[in-house]
């Protein structure tokens, strides 16, 4: 069986009947986390992917096999994407200087330089097998011996070079035998996969050449390249029944000494001294307890001398430490180059599944009496701030790893470290869940503000690329504190607002065939920004209304999205008096806590976006009245759209980006006070009602969970949630993407976002192309970029 768990809902286990006939020896995720390779002791390799893009639904349709050849190492081919994180530039205002793209070639390319997908495996008899995924879905497979004289391979690891080659390290498990290295080149010739191998310099463990340790550690138990993109540094662990020793080796280019006979001849112009590649030991540990598992950092931190010095000075440790788990239950974090101890965690035999025994301090703890559990497998998260492990009793553990390894830091430095890693996640697209483990509620406001400041310093093109991702990061941060929970709602609403705005604008088409300098959507934005008139009909006069002419069916099918825009504008304006009162008098009244919608009062760009959509909807309403939002008015003669546009424009004028912010005047507040007596104000179904574990991990005490049983502990420091977040058992369920009600007891299968809790129906009830296109945008990911999981009806 293969068990797959989402870290935000660790109790929800999805178990797959793997179909393997022997014990599974290797599991390997791809870079996106949407595909998984599994290999067993009979040489069978299977490729798994998400069914319907759900994290708790998996299927397999591709496999390769080498009968009777147990697989000892497995890896996806490299796609050629490599980043370097420069600690030296952490204070720079340019993301491109902090996170630079490194020139790196894919393992194999298709026509046009596109990387070809596939995997590579090494078997116990010294065979290397490669399977390539062709664009049509077919599988090309080939096998080749690593060298002419095949021998037993007990341990192996795979790394990649910048030139597109693959390097395999292999050992027969005997510490007195050499550790061999091979270059593997994969190519496609005449529609067939070809593998060429070449022997590289090998090494002998230093402990076997030491007279005092020659026979002390007879077996090599762990062999790992320090990173999959660095084939020039390797970590080796030799062990006996009670202890281990770890060595770190580096491949270096050295000059080849020339015989004296040749040194006296006249040198040739431009001639260089011949060089060879040779393995040299970087560092080694003293005698240790027996090592049970090794975890290597995934954060691609630059290890230049300058970067290492800045990291040391600022006590920035992520990406610099590797983890060793021992049979006594402890875990040591060692520096990846010097192997000096950076932090130690002592486990407890009573640790429960999902427990976080190590807190931020990463300080040594007293060992407990009795047989201690030990970890059989360890894995760092992408930013190296969390460590997941499985012990010998099958329990799952999650440990927080402090960014400073327990060293005392001032608040500004701590915030700067977390901000640096949040920026890295934002640029790369990796999940920032492990960074949130270290964010305390008191840090949330400062982190959100600093993240926004750094974002605004980027160029316009990069801002556009990261526009939705930064909103998603802010929403995740704001959930961690009860004081900012309402702002999380605002950020989720902004994500939906941006998506609806871009969808509605994409329906506009230029009237003439010749391509204009600006699209109709851009012209609409420009005209609405310049025209400050509060009369919606006067703003329409300046637009080319022929660009807004659409067929009836697309408009009618999008009515539910249009209705959400209208309801949202009405809600914002009707709640403006209370929001302003809370801003002026924070302690006013019993319900003085900031409510959802507050963040839009000063957000000129979002208010301008709402204003543009009201203009579009107004024009479309003249063509197809059925697409207009429906309001319940107290007077039949009430022009609701004109009223909302007029009030929204007045509010927008107070917060425009090109002028100083102003407080809403008394006349606007008075008119908004009258809104509930003119129009029925809808109750907004605010997102997030999130049942994830991250909001329950703010304390320092270990959290014990049970598989199959959802956590019921209070979050947000135990504070009572706002009434807008509570759901009574008989309340309507909302499809947060389609903006429709599903009823009190929905019968349709649904899926929920693992990150924000957004719920939507799994199957589309719509048949029109316009709505299907809207749904296709979110088939893989939620609005916030989170993954989907199937939830029970």
N, C-alpha and C positions, 0 to 999 in steps of 0.2 A: 504494500500500500504506500501511496505518496500522500502526505498531508500538507495542505497549503493553508496558510494563515495570514490574514491581514493584520498588521500591527495595531491598527486603530480598533479592531474588534477581535482580540486574540482568542476569545472564547468560541468564536464562530469558525470551526474547523471544516474544511472541505477535503474529504478523503477520496482518492482516486484508486480504483483497482488498476494497478499499473500494467498488468499483463506480462510482467517479467517472471520468468520461471526460476531464476536464481536471485540471490541477495543483491540488492541495488548497491553498486560500489561508488557511483559518481552522480551528482546532481549539479547542473550548471544553468544559471539564469542568463538570458541575453541582457544587453544594456538597457532595454526598455522595461524589463520585468514582465513582458507580456508572453514570453515563450520560455520553455524549460526543456532541458535535455536530461534524460535519465539513461544510465548504462548499468549493466549487471555483470555477474560473474560468468555468464555464458556468451558474452560478446554481443549481446543485443543492445542497440541504442534506439531510443524512441524520442520523438520530438512532440512536445505538448504545446498547445496554444489555447487562449481564452475562447470559450464558446460564447458567441454573441457579446464579446468584450466584457464579460463578467468575471470578477476575481474569484468567485466561488462556483465557476462552471468551466470545466476544462475537457478538452478532447485531444486525441492523437490520431494522425492519419499518415505520418511519415516515420519510417524506421529503416535502419540498416543493421546488418548483422555479420559477425565473424564467428561462426559456430565454434564453441569450445575455447574461445580466446577471452579470458576475463579482462575487462577494461580497468586500467589503473589511473588514467588521466584523460580528461575530457575538456574541450573548450570550443566556444564559438569562434569563427574566423573574425579577424579584426576589421572594422568598418572604416578605418582611416581617420577617425575623429579622436583627437587628443588635445586636452587643455592643460595648461600649467597655471597653478595658483601661486601668485607672487606675494609673499608676506611683506616683502620690502615695499611694495606699492600699495599696501592696505590703506594708506592715508590719501591715495590719489583720488581725484574726482572722476576719473575715466575708468569705466568698467573694462575697456579694452586693454588697459595697462595692468589692471589687477588680475584678469583672467585672459591669458593670451592663447591663441590657437597655435599649436606646435605642428610643424610640418611632419606628416606621418602618412605613409602609404598603406592602403588596404592590403589584406593578404592576397586578394584576387579581385580584378576589376572586369566589369562588362564593357560593352561598347560605350564610349563617351566618358569613361572613368568612373562609372557608378560601381560601388563595391558589390561584389557577389557574396551572397549569404551562404552559410554552410557551417559545418563543424569538423573538428579533428579529434581523433582519439588515439591513445597509445595502449597497446595490450601487453599482457604479462610476458609474452614470448618475444617482444621487441618489434612487433609490427606497428606501423602507423597507418591509420585509415582516415580518409577524407571523404566527406559527403557534401556535395554542392547542390544548392537549391536553384534550379533554373527558373527564369521568369514565368514559364508556363506551369510550374508546379512539379515538374519532373525532378528526379534525384539522380545525380551523377556520383558514383562511388568508385573509389580506387583504394588499393592497399599496397604498401611497400615496406620492405624491411628497413629498419633504421641503419643497419650496417650489414656488411656481407656475412659476418659471423654473428648470427642471432644468439642472444643469451637471455637469461631470465631478467625481467624488469620487475622489481618489487615496488618501487616508487618512481614516479615521474611527475614532471610539471611542464607547462607550456607557456612560452612568452613570445612576444612579437617585436620585430625591429622596425625602425623608421623606414627602411627600404622595402618593406612588404614581405620580408622573410619570416619564417617561424623557427623558433629555437626550442628544442626539446632537451630537458635534463633528465637523466635516468640513472638509477643505481639498482644493483641486485640485492640491496638490503644489508650487505656485509660491509662493515665500516673499514675493513682493510682493502676492499676493492675500490677501484677508481670510480668517481662520479663522472659519467660520460655526458657530453653535450653534442647535439646534432643540429645542423641547419636543414630545414625542410622547405623546399620551394614547390608551390602548387601552381599548376597551369592547366589550361584546357587546350588540347591539340586535337583537331578533327573531331570535335564534339565528344571527346573522351578526356577524362580527368587523368592528369599525369603528376606523379610525385617524384621529385629528385631529392636525395639526401646527401649530406656531406658531414664528415666527422670534424668536430671542432676541438680545441684544446680541452683537456680533462683535468681533474684535480684529485688529490688525496686529502682526506681529512687530517687536520694537524694533530688531532688527539691520537691518531694511530702512529704518528712519528715521534710522539713524546714518550721517552722510555718509562715514565711513571704512569702513563695512561694507555700504553700500547694495547693491552687486552682488557682494559677496564670497561669500555663501551663497545661491545661486539656488533651491535645492530644499528643501522640507520633507520630511524623511525619517522622522520619528517624531512621533506625536501620541497622547498618553495622558492620561486623567484620573488623578490621583494615587491615588484609590481608586474602586471602582465605586459606593460609596455617597456620594461627595462630588463633586457636579457643579460645584462652585465653585472648584476648583483644577485646573489643567491644565498638563501638561509638553509643551513643544514643542522639537524639534531641527531646526535648519536646517544643511545640509551643502553642501560642494562636493566635488571629486574627492579632496582631501587632508585636509580638516578639517571640524570641526563646531562649532556653538555651541548651548548649551541654555538655554532660558528657562522660568521657572516663573511662571504668571499666576494671579491670584485675582480672583473676582467679588465686588465690594463694593457696598453700598448707599450712595449719596452724595446729599447735599442738592442740590436744583436751585436755582441762584440766581434770585431774583425781580427783575424789572425795577424801577427806581426809582419808576416811576409807581405801582406797586402797594404799595410799601413804606410810603407815607405814609397809607394808609387805615387806619381803626381796625380792629384785629385782632378776629376772631370768636373767641368762647370755644371752646376745645378744638381750634382749627385748628392743624394741623401743617404744617411746611415740606414741600413736595413733594419726593419722592426718586426717583432713577433708579438702575438697576443698571449698573455700569460695570466693565470689566475693567482691573485695575491689575497691573503687573509686580511680582512679589515679589522675584525674584532672577534673576541670569543669570551664566553662567560666562564665563571668558575664552576665547580661541581654543583649541580642543582638537583632538586627533587625530580622524580620521573615525570616527563612532559606527556600530557595526555592529548592536548590539542593546541593548534597554532592559528592565530588570526592576524592577517596582514592589513594595513590601512589601505583604503580605496581613494582617499582624498589625494588628488594629483598635485601635491605641494612641491614647489620647486626646491631643490636641495643645493642650490648654489651657496657659496660661502656667505654672500651678503644676506640672502634670505634666511639662512640658518642663524646668522648672528641676530637679525631683527627678531626672529621667532624666539630666540633665547632671551633677548632683552625685554620683550613684551610678554614673555611667558605664554606664547601661543603654541600649543602642543598638538592640535588635531593634525593627523597625517604623518606625525613624526614617530609615533609609538606603535609597536607591534605587541600583541597579547600572547602570553604563554599560559596555558592552563596546566595545573599539576595534579597528580593523583591524590594529594592531600586536600584538594578542594579549593586551593588558592589560585588566583590569577595575578600574574605580574605583567605590567606594561613596561616594555624595554624600549629604549631609543633604537630606531631602526638601523642606525649606522654604528654607534658606539656600544650598543647592547647594555648601556647603563640603566639601572632601574629608575623609572619615572613615577611609578605608583604601584601599590599592592592592594589587592582585595582578598580577604579571607572569608570563604563561604561558610555556610552552616548546614549541617545535616538535616535541619528542619525546614530548609528553604522550600517554599511551595512553588507550583507552576506559575510562571509569569511574574515571580517576585523580583523586585529590584533591590537586591541586597546592598549594592554599592551606591552611595549617594554622591553628590557633587564633590565632597571633600576627598574622596578616593584615599582616605587615610587607613592605615593598617588597623585591623581589628583583632581582638583576642581570639585565638583558635578555640574551637569548642571541642569538648570531649566526645569520644565515640567515633564510629566510622563516618567520615565525611564523604559527601557526594563529590564526584569530580566530573568535569565537563568532557564529553566525548567529541563535541564539535563546537566551534566558535566562529562568529562572523561579525565583522565591523559593519556599521552602516556607512552610507556614502560620504558623510562628513566626519566619520570616526568619533561621533559624540555618543553613540550607543553601541552596545555589544550584546548580541543575541547568542545564546548558547543552549545546548541540549545536554542534560547530564546522563549518567549511567542508569538512572531510573526512569528515563523517558520524560522528565519534566522540562518544560521550557522556561528559560530565564531571560529577562531583559535588564541590562545594567546601564546606568548612566555613566558616561566617562567625561569627567570635567575637562573643559577646554584648557584649563591651566594645570591640570593634574593635581588639584588640591592646593596649589600655591595661592596665597592671599593676594587678591587684586582689588584695586579701587573700582567703584561702580562704573566709571567712564571707560576704563579698560575692558571690563567685562562686557559692557554694551558694545564696544567697538569690535570685540571678537565675535559676538553673536551676530552683529550687523554684517560683518565681513562674510560669514558663512551663509546668512540669509541671502545676501547679494549673489553669492556663488550658486545657490539653489535657484534663484530667480533667473539667472542668466542661462544655466545649463538645463533647467527643467526638472532636476532631481527633486524628489519629495523632501520637504523641510520638516518632516515629523520629528526627526531626532533632534533638531535644533530647538524645537518647542519644549523638549524635555527640560531644558535648562533656563527657560524664561519664567521668571517669577511674576506674579500679578503686578507688582510695583514697577516692573520694567516695561510693561506693555506700551504705555503712552509714549515714553521716550523712544522706544524702538520704532514705533509707527512713524513718529515725526522725523526721526533721523533717516529712516528708509525713504520717506517721501523727499527729503532734501537731497539725498544722493541721486534719486531717480530724476529729479528736475534738473540736475547738472549734466545729464547725458544729452547727446545730440537728438534732434527731432526724430530721426529715423529709428534710433534705438528705443526711444520713448514709445513710439508707435508699436514696435514689436512687443515690448514688455508691458503695454498698457493694462491688459487684463490680468497678467500674472502678478503684478504688484498689488492689485486690488485683492486678489485671492490670498496673498501672503498677509496683507493687513487684516483680512477677515479672520484668518487662522489665529493671528496674534490676539485679536480683540476678544476671542472666545475664552481666553485664559483668565480673564478678570471680570468679576461681576460689574465693575465700574464702567467697563467698555463693551459689555455684551450687546448693548443697543447699537453701537457702532458696527459690530459684526453684521447685524441685520442690514445696516445701510450699505455696507460694502457688497453684500450679496445682492441687494436690490440694484446697486450700480452695475454689477456684472450683467444682470438681466436687462437693464436699461441699455447698456452698450450693445448687447446682442440684438435686441429688438430694433434699435435705431439703425444699425448696419444692415439688418435684413430688410427693413422698410425702404431704406435709401437704395438698396440694390435693385428694387423693383422699378426705379425710375430709369427712363431711357431718353436719350437726346432726340429731339424732334426731327432733326436733319441727319442725313447719313454721314456728312463730313464730321470727323472727330473734333469736338471742341477742345479748347485748352483745359477746361475743367468739366468734370462730370456734373450731372444735374444735382446730385447730392452735395457736392462741394459748393455749387452756386447757391443752393438753398441755405447752407451754413453761413456763407459770406453775406447774403442779403439779410438773413435774420439777425446776424451780429451787428450789422450797420443800422438796421431799421429798429428804432426803439419805440415805435408806435404801440400803444396798448390795444388798438383795434385790430383784431385778427383779419378783418376783410381788407383793411388798408395795406397790411403786409402782403396779402395775396396778390394785390394789383401789380406789384413789382416782379412777380414770378411768371415764367413762361408756363402757363397752366397746361399747355399741350404736352409737356414732358411728364405730366402726372396722370395722363389718360391711360387707364389700365382696364383689362377685362373684368367683368364682375366676379367670376369664380375665385380668382386669387385674393381679392379684397375680402370677400365674404368669409373665406376659409381662415383668414388671419384676424377675424374679428375678436377672438379671445385675447390675442396679444394687444390689439388696439384697446380693448376694454380694460386691460391691466394698466395701460398708460393713463387712461382717463381716471381710473380709480386711484392710482398712485398720486396724480396731481391733486385730486380732490382731498386725499388724506393729508398730504403735505400742507396744503393751504389751511385746512380746517384745524390742524394741530399747531399752526404757526403761533398763535397767542400763548399757548402753554409752553412751547419750546422757547420763545423769547423770554417769558417770565422765568423759566429755569435758568436761562443764560444770565439774566440780570440779577436774579435772587436765587442762588443755588440751593438754599435751604427753604425755599418757599413751599409750604404745604406738605401733606403726607406723601404725595406722589411726585416728589420733586426730583427723583432720579431721572437722568437723561433717558428719553424714550426714542424708539426707532424713528428715523426721519430727521433727527437733529443735525446729522452730518451734511445734509443737503442745503441747510440754510446759508452756508458760506461757499458752497460749491457752484461757482458760476458756470463752469463747463457743463455740469449735469443739468442745471436749470435751463441752460441754453439748448441742450439736447432735447429736453422735454418740450420746450417752446417750438423747436423745429418740427417735432412730431405732431404737435397740435395743429400746426399749419398744414402739414401733409394730410392729416386726417380730415381736416375741414374741407380741403379741395376734393378728396376722395368721397366725402359725404355728399357732395353735389352730384357726383356721378352714380354713386351707389349708396343711398341712405341706409341700407341694411348693415353697412360695415361700421357705422358710427357707434361710439360707446353709448351705453344706455345709462341714464341717470334718473333717479326718482326725485322729481321736483315738486315743490308745493304749489307752483303756479304753472298753468299750461302755456303761458306766454314766455316763460323763462328760457333764454338762450344760454344754455349751460356752457357750451364751448366758448362763447364770447366772454362770459363771466370768468371762467377759469383762466383763459388766456390773458385777460386784463390784469387779474391779480398776480398771475405767475410772472408776467412781464415786470410788474412793479417790484416783485421780490428779486427777480434777476438783475434789475438795474442796481440794486443795493449790493450785489456781490459780483459784478463783472470783473473779469480778469484784467481789463485795461484801465481800471480805476481803483481808488482806495475803497476798502469795504465800508459800508454804511449800515447803520441799524435800520430795520424797517420802520417807516413812519407810523404815527398813530392812526392815520386814516386807513392804511393797509391793514393794520391789526384789527381795527374796528370792523372793516368789511369781512375779514376772515372770521371774526367772532359771529357774524351773521350767517356765515355759510351753512352751518348745520340746520338753520331754520329755513334755508332755501333749497338745499339738496340733501338727500340722505347720504351720510358719510359711510362708506363701506368699512368693514373690518378687514384689515389686511392679514393674510396668512403669512406671518413672518417666518422666514427660514432661519436661523437654524434651530431645529429641535434635534440636537445631535446626541446620540447615545454612545459616542466613542469614548475611549479610555483616556485620551490625552488631557481632558479637563479634570481628571481625577488623580493626576500624577503630580500635582503641585506641591504636595507635602513631602517630607523627608522620610516618612515611615514606609516600609515595604508594603506593597499592595499584593494580596494573594487572590488569585482568580482560579476558576475551575472551567475546564473545557465543557462546552455545551450549556453553560449557565452564564447569562449576561450579568455584567457588574451592576450592582444596585447602590453603589456608594454615592453620596452627594458630591457634586463638583463645585467649581468656583469657590473653593474655600468654605463650602457648606452654606453659602448665602442662599436665601430664598429667591427663586427666579422671578423675573417680572411677570405680571399677569399676561402680557402679550405672548409670552413663550409657553405658557401652560396650555395643555390640551385636555379637555374633559373627555371621558370615554365615549360620549355620544356626539362629539364634534365631527364636522365634515372633514374628510381627508382630501388633500389638495394635490393635484399634479403640478408641481412647481415649475416645470418646463413648458407645459402646454397651457398653463394658467386656467385649468378647468377643475371643477369639483369631481371627485371620484365616488362620493357618497360616504356614509358612515361606515359601512362594511364593504369595501371594494371587493368585487369578484375577479377583477382582472389581475394578472400577475404584474408585480411591480419590481422596480429596482431602485436602489438608493445609493447616493454618493458616499464613498468611504471617508471622504474628507469633511464635507459640509452638511451631509444628511439630506440633501435635495432628493425628493421622491418623484418618480415619473413612471408611467405605465411602460411595461416591457414591450408590448405590441402596440402598433399604431392604430388608433381608431379612425384615422383620417384617410381619405382617398384622393384628395386634391394634391396636385404637384407642389403648390406653394407651401403647404403645411408639411408635406413630406420632406421638402428641402430643409425646412427649419429643423425637423427632427433628425435628419441625417447629420447635421452639424454636431450633434451631441451623442452620436451613436457610440463613439469610443470613450469620450471623456465628458465629465460634467462641465458646467459653466466655469467652475473654479479650477478645472484641470484634474480633479480627482477621478479615481476609477469607480466603476459601477459594481455593485454586488446585488444579487437577487435577494429579495426579502419575501417572507411569507405573506400571503393575503390577509 
